[in-house]
Amino acid sequence: MADVLSPLSLRDLETENRIAVSPMCQYSCEPDGLATEWHRVHLGSRAVGGAGIVMTEATAVSPEGRITPHDLGIWSDEHAAALEPIAEFVRDQGGVPAIQLAHAGHKASKERPWEGHVPIQPDGTGPSGASGWEVLSPSPDAYPPFAGDRPAMRKADVDDIRGVVDAYRAAAERSLEAGFEIAEVHAAHGYLLHEFLSPVTNRREDDYGGSFEDRTRLVREVVHAVREVWPDDQPVFVRISGTDWLDDRESWDIEQSVRLADHLADLGVDLIDVSSGGLHPEQAVPGGPNFQVPLAERVREAADVAVGAVGGVTEPEQADALVRNGRADLVLVGREFLRDPYFGLRASGDLERDPDAVARQWPVQYRRAAQR
Ligand SMILES: Cc1cc2nc3c(=O)[nH]c(=O)nc-3n(C[C@H](O)[C@H](O)[C@H](O)COP(=O)(O)O)c2cc1C
């Protein structure tokens, strides 16, 4: 029986364990989007801390796709070069380097969370002096602002949509050159791809809006483009919001997520990373331990694809139970990895019966601390 310390095999990739660092924005670049020492230490220490997969934060496929001017990006070779030593360090520690590829859509051009997170207009600058830009949306009139004024928005036309697909494809190629072994397409949390999925934010009447097939077209095109350039022996993940948490209206829900997961599996996606919400300020998110796990579980039982669970996982035993009970194939841990960068080592210490195996999982430099 699989447990959270057992390897996960996807195509030719095998992870050390089934614990992943969930993607978490650091907003710590200069406006050039290049990885910094912060990213190297932040991601590197979680690799030292025993995570089987270390995923970057949402990494913008184009400058307009950044949430804030300080987001990480991968829209040029220089960006790939800045990420390369980080991916290499993660791999040297026994972790699998993964990258989340993102476009923020209508949630782009904002100040950082600790600077108010309100839109920066194209003719304005945020507190750091960085400029804003016009943001893309499937249907600007449907935009539900979470905070502050409306940003300056443009309705994505067919050329914009082609540009987004091409940007994802080029970003995947560069991610590969940088040494990442998993590409995750970010289609959750109200960002561009999720905006197209949900009837709340997509009111289009062209080939990219309306029916389920049309609302899912952009995500499918992006995934197809990424899969085309990503090697056959390496996995592709997609993060979705399993539901908008807007049951009082026509919205994106778990049954559409299951249907989408089936389509994505057919396109060569290896794992669906099931998060939720982020689209609308009136969302009713339950919160608490394992709050999104029932969504992951539903996708896992109904679609023929591996599933990652995320949200409210703080204890090794809890993560282990999710895998042992067949509720998820992979457990992504976010905030607990910020509290404890060594969560992976803690899990092996708490769950592994063989002390020699525990010691082997510690970096050699730290091994004297593993032997209590
Ligand atoms: C500081 C911070 C930044 C985040 N940035 C991202 C991101 O870049 N991409 C993403 O898909 N989710 C992002 N999330 C969501 C997390 O990946 C995770 O899904 C969420 O925090 C729930 O998991 P947790 O309860 O283990 O923290 C972020 C969360 C936090 C706390």
The ligand as an SDF file (V2000), in Angstrom:
LIG
                    3D

 31 33  0  0  0  0  0  0  0  0999 V2000
    2.0720   33.0750    0.3880 C   0  0  0  0  0  0  0  0  0  0  0  0
    1.2310   32.2360   -0.5280 C   0  0  0  0  0  0  0  0  0  0  0  0
    1.3950   32.3410   -1.9040 C   0  0  0  0  0  0  0  0  0  0  0  0
    0.6620   31.5260   -2.7770 C   0  0  0  0  0  0  0  0  0  0  0  0
    0.9210   31.5740   -4.1190 N   0  0  0  0  0  0  0  0  0  0  0  0
    0.3650   30.6370   -4.9470 C   0  0  0  0  0  0  0  0  0  0  0  0
    0.8210   30.4880   -6.2750 C   0  0  0  0  0  0  0  0  0  0  0  0
    1.7600   31.1350   -6.7250 O   0  0  0  0  0  0  0  0  0  0  0  0
    0.1970   29.5590   -7.0450 N   0  0  0  0  0  0  0  0  0  0  0  0
   -0.8120   28.7740   -6.5600 C   0  0  0  0  0  0  0  0  0  0  0  0
   -1.3560   27.9460   -7.3020 O   0  0  0  0  0  0  0  0  0  0  0  0
   -1.2140   28.8600   -5.2870 N   0  0  0  0  0  0  0  0  0  0  0  0
   -0.6320   29.7510   -4.4660 C   0  0  0  0  0  0  0  0  0  0  0  0
   -0.9700   29.7760   -3.1450 N   0  0  0  0  0  0  0  0  0  0  0  0
   -1.8730   28.7370   -2.6160 C   0  0  0  0  0  0  0  0  0  0  0  0
   -1.0590   27.5510   -2.0730 C   0  0  0  0  0  0  0  0  0  0  0  0
   -0.3130   26.9060   -3.0840 O   0  0  0  0  0  0  0  0  0  0  0  0
   -1.9810   26.5120   -1.3900 C   0  0  0  0  0  0  0  0  0  0  0  0
   -2.8000   25.9630   -2.3850 O   0  0  0  0  0  0  0  0  0  0  0  0
   -2.8400   27.1240   -0.2870 C   0  0  0  0  0  0  0  0  0  0  0  0
   -2.0540   27.9250    0.5740 O   0  0  0  0  0  0  0  0  0  0  0  0
   -3.5400   26.0370    0.5250 C   0  0  0  0  0  0  0  0  0  0  0  0
   -2.5960   25.1300    1.0510 O   0  0  0  0  0  0  0  0  0  0  0  0
   -2.0660   25.2460    2.5940 P   0  0  0  0  0  0  0  0  0  0  0  0
   -3.2820   25.1840    3.4750 O   0  0  0  0  0  0  0  0  0  0  0  0
   -1.1600   24.0600    2.7400 O   0  0  0  0  0  0  0  0  0  0  0  0
   -1.3560   26.5510    2.7330 O   0  0  0  0  0  0  0  0  0  0  0  0
   -0.2940   30.6240   -2.2610 C   0  0  0  0  0  0  0  0  0  0  0  0
   -0.4890   30.5480   -0.8720 C   0  0  0  0  0  0  0  0  0  0  0  0
    0.2730   31.3210   -0.0100 C   0  0  0  0  0  0  0  0  0  0  0  0
    0.0810   31.1690    1.4720 C   0  0  0  0  0  0  0  0  0  0  0  0
  1  2  1  0
  2  3  1  0
  2 30  2  0
  3  4  2  0
  4  5  1  0
  4 28  1  0
  5  6  2  0
  6  7  1  0
  6 13  1  0
  7  8  2  0
  7  9  1  0
  9 10  1  0
 10 11  2  0
 10 12  1  0
 12 13  2  0
 13 14  1  0
 14 15  1  0
 14 28  1  0
 15 16  1  0
 16 17  1  0
 16 18  1  0
 18 19  1  0
 18 20  1  0
 20 21  1  0
 20 22  1  0
 22 23  1  0
 23 24  1  0
 24 25  2  0
 24 26  1  0
 24 27  1  0
 28 29  2  0
 29 30  1  0
 30 31  1  0
M  END
$$$$
